[in-house]
Amino acid sequence: MVKLVPRTHLLSEQEWRAIGIQQSQGWVHYMIHDPEPHILLFKRKITTPLELRGKEN
């Protein structure tokens, strides 16, 4: 998989799904970690309402 990850640009959702990464929608590849380019860093907006965060059921 390391050979499939470009070092020149961030991956679009279509690109990272094409190399086999599976996760829910809304994630964005946001950073290339130069010391370890095989590590992909993703982020997404928090969608849980503030009043529900940190509460246990």
FENRAVEN-V543547 format. One record per pair of residues at least 12 apart in sequence whose C-alpha atoms are under 6 Angstrom apart, sorted by the first residue. I is the first residue (numbers start at 1). J is the second residue. D is the distance in whole Angstrom. If there is no record, write none. Layout:
i=I j=J d=D
i=I j=J d=D
This chain:
i=2 j=38 d=5
i=11 j=29 d=6
i=26 j=44 d=6
i=27 j=43 d=5
i=27 j=44 d=5
i=28 j=42 d=5
i=28 j=43 d=5
i=29 j=41 d=6
i=29 j=42 d=4
i=30 j=42 d=6
